[in-house]
Amino acid sequence: MTDASILFQPFTSAKLSLPNRIVMAPMTRNMAPGGIPGPANAEYYRRRAENAVGLILSEGTVIDRPASRNQAAIPHFYGDEALAGWQGVIDAVHDAGGKMGPQLWHVGGAPSPSKDPDEGPIDTPSGIFAPDVPRGEPMSDADIADTIDAFARAAADSQRLGFDTFEIHGAHGYLIDEFFWGGTNLRADRYGGATIAERSRFAVEVVTAMRAAVGPDYPILLRLSQWKQQDYSARLAETPAEMEQWLRPLADAGVDIFHCSQRRFWDPEFPEIDGDKGLNFAGWAKKITGLPTISVGSVGLSSDFFSAFSGETAGTAGLDPLIERMERGEFDLIAVGRALLSDPAWAAKVRDGRTGELEDFNPAAMAELV
């Protein structure tokens, strides 16, 4: 039997302490009618808290900007009614002994998966969603300033409601990532530029404003990815030096933990440097910045996460490769997505050695709050 005890060692950093190393990854559910999370959402998260998840990160919840969401039932993180709903969520998680942070989000130019014809305004850096794919209009300076302010107000609300942290969604081709990526950021002003360091200015200003809103001691997480929904092969940093130009200003602005998203956690980030079993994205981010990192990508499953969108069931897979990387300190925390979507007790079963009871991921779970 695999010894998974390292996954259940406490984690302590300068601003965040957790009972173990397992994080529930943010997963869009689109099940908050009118943008208001209710009792069903609270119980969904409570079930994971009751079953040994060390930190729960919510589904993406959008900031107070008209263009921030692209589906009607994505939860809001603004307005009295929605924030009261989130208060119910964090209270339920805390009552179960868990810790949680909302993932604060702006979808940018991402179109509605439901092809909603009344999707409203669209914010993009340069009026495109992907190279040669027009979408919306370039954001004005006033649009950018208002968006930064909305992120800062969401940060303050997270702290006020009693969440243990929050995560900024800066990955997967959504708004912040559209500023990072040269394929979607063609701006000639201070928010654009030829280098990833220059194109990171918007994100740095977002983090700076959020840090100012919550003070020096509240932990800030930032989720990043190389790949985009627009281009799975896209890369923002081709070398460790470019990665440092990307991450160091964000760390200096106030990020405490980087959540490094990749399709498969075992894939090396720069195999040309350290081989086929070299450091993954989270490993390199930790090496470069010295900050704790979260890895993620198809944990405990037999296929990567794209299978979820094709209706494919994913069987369970062994945890030995994950445990090996955790034991050598490559990264500090591991986020689990689909495995926890179908099986709320996944972490407790792994902790207790009940791996034979782990459930396969069933895409039907995406249509309900299991």
C-alpha positions in Angstrom: 0.0 0.0 0.0 1.3 3.5 -0.9 2.3 5.6 2.1 0.5 8.8 1.5 1.3 10.3 4.9 3.3 13.2 3.3 0.1 14.5 1.8 -1.3 14.9 5.3 1.6 16.7 7.0 0.7 20.2 8.2 1.7 23.1 6.0 2.8 26.4 7.5 4.0 29.5 5.7 4.4 33.1 6.8 0.7 33.9 6.5 -1.2 30.6 6.0 -1.3 27.4 8.1 -3.2 24.3 6.9 -3.8 20.9 8.4 -2.5 19.1 5.3 -1.2 19.5 1.7 -4.4 18.8 -0.2 -6.2 21.7 -1.9 -9.6 21.5 -3.6 -8.9 23.0 -7.1 -11.3 25.7 -8.3 -13.9 24.2 -10.7 -16.6 26.2 -12.4 -20.0 24.9 -11.5 -22.3 27.6 -12.9 -24.9 26.6 -10.3 -25.6 29.9 -8.5 -28.9 31.2 -9.9 -28.7 34.9 -10.4 -25.1 34.8 -9.2 -26.2 34.1 -5.6 -24.7 31.1 -3.8 -27.2 29.3 -1.6 -27.5 26.4 0.8 -26.7 23.8 -1.9 -23.4 25.5 -2.7 -22.6 25.7 1.0 -23.2 22.0 1.6 -21.2 21.1 -1.5 -18.1 22.8 0.0 -18.9 21.6 3.5 -18.7 18.0 2.4 -15.1 18.5 1.2 -14.2 20.2 4.5 -15.6 17.3 6.5 -13.5 14.9 4.5 -10.0 16.1 5.1 -9.4 18.7 2.3 -6.8 21.0 3.8 -7.8 24.1 1.8 -10.8 24.6 -0.4 -10.6 27.1 -3.3 -14.0 28.0 -4.6 -15.2 27.9 -8.1 -14.4 31.1 -10.0 -16.5 33.9 -8.6 -16.6 37.2 -10.5 -15.7 40.7 -9.5 -18.0 43.8 -9.8 -17.5 44.6 -13.4 -20.3 44.2 -16.1 -18.1 42.1 -18.3 -16.7 39.9 -15.7 -18.8 36.7 -16.3 -19.9 34.8 -19.4 -22.6 32.5 -17.9 -25.7 33.5 -16.0 -25.2 31.2 -13.0 -21.6 31.9 -12.2 -21.5 33.3 -8.7 -20.9 37.0 -8.0 -18.5 38.2 -5.4 -20.2 41.5 -5.0 -23.6 42.8 -3.9 -25.3 42.3 -0.6 -27.2 39.2 -1.5 -24.3 37.3 -3.1 -21.9 38.2 -0.3 -24.5 37.0 2.2 -24.6 33.7 0.3 -20.8 33.5 0.5 -21.0 34.2 4.2 -23.1 31.1 4.5 -20.5 29.1 2.5 -17.5 30.1 4.6 -19.5 29.6 7.8 -20.4 26.1 6.7 -16.8 25.3 5.9 -15.5 26.7 9.1 -18.2 24.8 11.1 -16.8 21.6 9.5 -13.3 22.5 10.5 -12.1 23.5 7.1 -10.3 26.5 5.5 -11.3 28.2 2.3 -10.6 31.0 -0.1 -12.7 32.3 -3.0 -11.2 32.4 -6.5 -11.7 35.9 -7.7 -12.2 36.1 -11.5 -12.8 38.1 -14.6 -13.4 36.0 -17.7 -12.1 38.6 -20.2 -13.0 37.7 -23.8 -13.9 34.1 -23.1 -17.2 33.4 -24.9 -20.1 31.8 -23.2 -20.0 28.0 -23.5 -23.8 28.1 -23.7 -23.6 30.5 -26.6 -25.8 33.0 -24.7 -26.8 35.6 -27.3 -27.3 38.3 -24.6 -23.8 38.1 -23.1 -23.4 41.9 -22.6 -20.2 43.9 -22.6 -16.7 42.3 -23.1 -13.4 43.4 -21.7 -10.2 42.4 -23.5 -6.8 44.0 -23.6 -6.7 44.5 -27.4 -10.2 43.7 -28.8 -9.3 40.1 -29.5 -9.8 36.7 -27.8 -7.0 34.9 -29.7 -4.7 35.9 -32.5 -6.9 37.0 -35.4 -10.1 36.4 -33.4 -11.9 39.8 -32.8 -13.7 40.1 -29.5 -14.9 43.2 -27.8 -13.0 46.5 -27.8 -9.6 47.3 -26.2 -10.1 48.4 -22.6 -9.6 52.0 -21.9 -7.5 53.4 -19.1 -10.8 54.0 -17.2 -11.9 50.4 -17.8 -8.6 49.1 -16.5 -8.7 51.3 -13.4 -12.3 50.3 -12.6 -11.3 46.6 -13.0 -8.4 46.9 -10.7 -10.6 48.7 -8.1 -13.2 45.8 -8.4 -10.5 43.3 -7.7 -9.4 45.3 -4.6 -12.9 45.5 -3.3 -13.4 41.8 -3.7 -10.2 41.2 -1.7 -11.5 43.4 1.1 -14.8 41.5 1.1 -13.0 38.2 1.3 -11.2 39.3 4.4 -14.3 40.9 5.9 -16.4 37.7 5.4 -13.8 35.6 7.2 -12.3 33.6 4.4 -8.8 32.3 5.2 -7.3 33.6 1.9 -8.3 34.3 -1.6 -6.9 33.3 -5.0 -6.7 35.6 -8.1 -7.5 33.8 -11.3 -4.6 34.8 -13.6 -4.6 31.6 -15.8 -6.2 29.8 -18.7 -6.7 32.6 -21.1 -9.1 34.8 -19.0 -8.6 38.5 -18.5 -5.4 38.7 -16.5 -3.8 36.0 -18.7 -4.9 37.8 -21.8 -2.7 40.7 -20.6 0.2 38.3 -20.0 0.0 36.7 -23.4 1.6 38.3 -26.4 -1.1 36.6 -28.6 -3.9 38.7 -27.0 -2.0 41.8 -25.7 -1.1 44.0 -28.6 -1.3 47.2 -26.6 1.2 50.0 -27.3 0.7 51.7 -23.9 2.2 50.8 -20.5 0.1 47.7 -20.2 1.6 46.1 -23.3 5.1 45.4 -24.6 7.4 42.9 -26.2 8.3 41.1 -23.0 6.4 39.1 -20.4 7.7 41.5 -17.8 6.1 44.5 -19.6 2.8 42.6 -20.2 2.6 41.7 -16.5 2.0 45.3 -15.4 -1.8 44.9 -15.3 -1.5 41.9 -13.0 1.1 43.6 -10.8 -1.3 46.6 -10.4 -4.1 44.2 -9.5 -2.0 42.4 -6.9 -0.7 45.7 -5.5 -4.3 47.1 -5.1 -5.5 43.9 -3.5 -2.5 43.8 -1.1 -3.3 47.4 -0.1 -6.9 46.5 0.5 -6.1 43.6 2.9 -2.9 44.7 4.6 0.4 42.9 4.9 -0.6 39.8 6.8 -3.5 38.3 4.8 -2.4 35.6 2.3 -2.8 36.1 -1.4 -2.7 33.2 -3.9 -2.3 33.7 -7.7 -3.2 31.0 -10.2 -1.1 31.0 -13.4 -0.7 28.8 -16.4 1.4 28.6 -19.5 -1.4 27.0 -21.6 -4.5 28.9 -22.7 -7.9 27.7 -23.6 -7.2 29.5 -26.9 -4.0 27.6 -27.5 -3.0 24.6 -25.4 0.6 24.8 -26.6 1.0 28.5 -25.7 3.9 29.4 -23.4 4.5 32.7 -21.6 8.0 31.8 -20.4 10.3 29.7 -22.6 13.2 29.8 -20.2 13.7 30.0 -16.4 15.0 33.5 -17.0 11.7 34.6 -18.6 9.8 32.9 -15.8 11.7 34.9 -13.3 10.8 38.1 -15.3 7.2 37.0 -15.0 7.0 35.8 -11.4 9.4 38.1 -9.5 7.4 41.3 -10.0 4.2 39.5 -8.9 5.9 38.2 -5.8 7.2 41.7 -5.0 3.7 43.1 -5.4 2.3 40.8 -2.7 1.7 37.3 -4.0 2.4 34.7 -1.2 1.7 31.4 -3.0 1.7 30.6 -6.7 -0.8 28.1 -7.9 0.8 26.7 -11.1 -1.7 25.0 -13.4 -0.7 22.4 -16.0 -2.6 19.7 -17.7 -0.5 16.9 -16.0 1.4 17.6 -12.9 4.2 15.2 -13.8 5.2 17.0 -17.0 8.5 18.8 -16.7 8.5 22.5 -17.5 12.0 22.7 -19.0 13.0 19.1 -19.9 15.8 20.5 -22.1 17.4 21.6 -18.8 16.7 18.9 -16.2 15.3 16.0 -18.3 12.1 14.1 -18.7 11.6 13.8 -14.9 12.7 17.4 -14.2 10.9 20.1 -12.2 7.3 20.8 -13.2 5.9 24.4 -13.4 5.3 24.6 -9.6 8.8 23.3 -9.0 10.4 25.9 -11.1 8.2 28.7 -9.6 9.3 27.6 -6.1 13.0 27.5 -7.2 12.9 30.9 -8.8 10.9 32.8 -6.2 11.5 30.9 -3.0 7.8 31.1 -2.3 5.5 28.1 -1.6 3.7 26.7 -4.6 0.6 24.6 -5.4 0.8 22.1 -8.2 -2.2 20.7 -10.1 -3.1 18.6 -13.1 -4.9 15.3 -13.4 -4.1 14.1 -9.8 -5.2 10.6 -9.1 -6.8 10.1 -12.5 -5.9 8.1 -15.6 -6.5 11.0 -18.1 -5.9 14.7 -18.2 -8.7 17.1 -17.5 -9.7 17.7 -21.2 -11.4 14.4 -21.1 -14.0 15.9 -18.8 -15.2 18.2 -21.6 -15.6 15.3 -24.1 -17.8 13.3 -21.6 -15.1 10.8 -20.9 -15.0 8.9 -17.6 -11.5 8.8 -16.0 -10.4 5.9 -13.9 -8.3 6.3 -10.8 -4.5 6.2 -11.0 -1.8 5.6 -8.4 -0.3 8.4 -6.3 3.3 7.3 -6.3 4.6 9.9 -8.8 2.9 12.6 -6.8 4.3 11.4 -3.4 7.8 11.1 -4.9 7.7 14.8 -5.9 6.2 15.9 -2.6 8.8 14.0 -0.7 11.6 15.7 -2.5 10.1 19.1 -1.8 9.4 20.1 -5.4 6.3 21.9 -4.4 4.3 22.4 -1.2 0.7 21.7 -1.9 -1.3 19.7 -4.4 -4.6 20.7 -5.9 -7.1 18.0 -6.7 -9.9 18.7 -9.2 -12.1 16.1 -10.9 -11.3 13.4 -8.3 -12.9 15.6 -5.7 -15.7 16.6 -8.0 -17.1 13.0 -8.1 -15.9 11.9 -4.7 -16.2 14.4 -1.8 -14.5 11.9 0.5 -11.4 11.4 -1.8 -8.9 13.0 0.6 -10.3 11.1 3.6 -10.1 7.8 1.7 -6.5 8.4 0.7 -5.6 9.4 4.3 -7.2 6.3 5.7 -5.7 3.9 3.1 -9.1 3.2 1.5 -7.8 3.7 -2.0 -9.9 0.7 -3.2 -13.0 2.8 -2.4 -12.0 5.8 -4.6 -14.5 6.5 -7.3 -13.8 7.1 -10.9 -14.5 10.6 -12.3 -17.9 10.6 -14.0 -18.7 13.6 -16.2 -22.3 13.4 -14.9 -20.9 15.0 -11.7 -20.4 18.2 -13.6 -24.2 18.6 -13.8 -24.9 18.5 -10.1 -23.4 19.5 -6.8 -22.4 16.1 -5.5 
